[in-house]
Amino acid sequence: MTAAENVCYTLINVPNDSEPPSEVSLKADLEKGEIKAKTEALKKVIIMILNGEKLPGLLMTIIRFVLPLQDHTIKKLLLVFWEIVPKTTPDGKLLQEMILVCDAYRKDLQHPNEFIRGSTLRFLCKLKESELLEPLMPAIRACLEHRHSYVRRNAVLAIYTIYRNFENLIPDAPELIHDFLVNEKDASCKRNAFMMLIHADQDRALDYLSTCIDQVHTFGDILQLVIVELIYKVCHANPSERARFIRCIYNLLQSSSPAVKYEAAGTLVTLSSAPTAIKAAAQCYIDLIIKESDNNVKLIVLDRLIELKEHPTHERVLQDLVMDILRVLSTPDLEVRKKTLQLALDLVSSRNVEELVIVLKKEVIKTNNVTEHEDTDKFRQLLVRTLHSCSVRFPDMAANVIPVLMEFLSDTNEAAAADVLEFVREAIQRFDNLRPLIIEKMLEVFHAIRTVKIYRGALWILGEYCSTKEDIQSVMTEVRRSLGEIPIVENEIKKEAGEGKPEEEVSAAPAAKLVTEMGTYVTQSALSSSRPSKKEEDRPPLRGFLMDGDFYVAASLATTLTKVALRYVTIVQDKKRQNSFVAESMLIMATILHLGKSSLPKKPITDDDVDRISLCLKVLSECSPLMNDIFNKECRKSLSHMLTVRLEEEKLSQKKESEKRNVLVQADDPISFMQLTAKNETSSKEDQFQLSLLAAMGTTLKKEANDPMASKLNKVTQLTGFSDPVYAEAYVHVNQYDIVLDVLVVNQTNDTLQNCTLELATLGDLKLVEKPSPLTLAPHDFANIKANVKVASTENGIIFGNIVYDVSGAASDRNCVVLSDIHIDIMDYIQPASCTDAEFRQMWAEFEWENKVLLLDKRTVHIWFCFVNVFSG
């Protein structure tokens, strides 16, 4: 027999630390030992046979001394033994001893213990010798009438396997199982029987289903799943049967089993494109997402909803279900919420945008009231961005959204506040009618802003868009309120002097002992330890930023004051008021310059900020028309140009998506009529059940296999030479962060190689998950060894190693064959993605990529810059 025919279905771990026992000692234990000794001896025999030993002299010993025993452990071990032991002579004839074994099988099939009967029936499914099975057929048939369901369902499996492999042994199997199915009450037995009819005689399965189609909703979930599969296969092969079974699928959408509902909804979508069918399936998916607690299930079902949306005729149906989809936001998982919001945003239309905005506003307010969670800030960001997109697409909604979002400018989460600020900046530029409302709300929350970046952005918006005398004066009032009393330096010195405690109070306070990083003690007075915190509490926000040394905000303030002062001069005709406002603006800039040059701030002012503030002072002192145009017109033109470019990019991407979704039919394409289509043509569409099974098994589809670029042969790496005693080559399969090495090992010698082991090591951030098990190779035999490697970071890696083995019967040391290196390229597991500029800058700062790039070679540096370009768009 060839090596390919010796198939073993049972794998047993082989310990390496013990010497294999001799055949004589095993024979003695099997003949005269106690039950425990016979059990251990039988285990050793099984392991030795798996390692390639033949042991023909023990077969009769086991038949005589072990087979008659009634111990359950020995019974189970014997099933493994009979599965792996050679049952034929070299010329392919059945061994004479197997007649005795066949009789033992028959007795076990009639054993009073249902476990022994059931396990024997399962074992018979693995037999490939029809001579052994033929005498057992009456006993197998009799097991269909056993009182215990475990025996009956395994009898169905045995009959199905025997019918599939040797139809002549039981030609009436479909009729027999159909009669069994009609009278059976147990759900698992009915499921196995129905499954057999699907694959063996589909017409009988349909006849049975027709008789009980109204009772399908009362069946168990395992039987309902098989019924869904049958209906899909039948309607896929013969579309005219859809009307016959579609009502049954509708009923299964109400099943109590989530798995049945999921499969029924998927089948309904493939069987019918009617709006009622799509709506029922989508509603079923939504209910599954809401009721299932497993986030992975939620994400999988959400993907199915997104697939439904991609179909052009289904999108309008899903638009009516947007409010139901938003119920998924009650899930705490951020990834589920992110996908839900994106789906809702894709489905929003003029008919449902108002309801969508109301729900999102409630969710935003809810995030402000709930206790802080690690994902609350990120969820708030997602909500803000979604509302932003809705307002851009539907300008009428902006007036309802802006008052709610403006309150979050004072949020401590800078990322969420920055998103709000970006939205406000875009809204105030695009929607002229909303400018008074935005300015009013901005002035209300301005004093409460506590983040310097948001403060700078708010200053820019106020300076750019305050155009009335009242708004400009309000801006100056808020600036003076946020800056505190001026001149700042004199005021701070007065506070230092006025808040100091008398000497007796200071001496009375106990001194605190502190330990430095070097381990030495220092003493800090109570005065110096208590005074800074009090000052920091009393400081207005803008003064606090300046005292911390952040003078970039001072440069932004100078630009804002210059803009509003120049605009105030053009609006107000009274020279006295003009001079008063300009002088106050210049005083604020001058006192900030004075503070920056003093020793009071934690960090001194930078030269760039000094130049910027000095320039603004010079502009206000001259008030030339040219500077007025530059400050009040050119800045806004730049913003308008940036927003226009961004809007055009969004429209272009939306146009590309719509073109992808539109089904284009060329003028000379043939028209297909369902009634005139041949049966084999209607079944040309891919079977979804088969596709899902192939995906779960990791098997590539035929169309991929025909593509030379996708062929496995292009990913094969030769590890040894053709003249080496052991030839090896590896197929490298990269799946995101998992790398699977499928290594083919071929024994090119005339000797048996024992303990042949693949030893691997990695260089770089790659981790070998488990060490491959050793194996035995017969002369000119081959085997496949799989090794899993985990990717820990985005770096190139190298996998290297060798193959070591012992030659059977030789007394020499272990032999070694060194393998060629396998280079794992970073581009194999990096996938292109997109993100905003802000997200990219945040990730760049978090991962410190600019530091890591210095450690990589030139080629990897080039890859990193390509990677940056992909992300930054």
Order of alpha helices (4+ residues) and beta strands (2+ residues): alpha-alpha-alpha-alpha-alpha-alpha-alpha-alpha-alpha-alpha-alpha-alpha-alpha-alpha-alpha-alpha-alpha-alpha-alpha-alpha-alpha-alpha-alpha-alpha-alpha-alpha-alpha-alpha-alpha-beta-beta-alpha-alpha-alpha-alpha-alpha-alpha-alpha-alpha-alpha-alpha-beta-beta-beta-beta-beta-beta-beta-beta-beta-beta-alpha-alpha-alpha
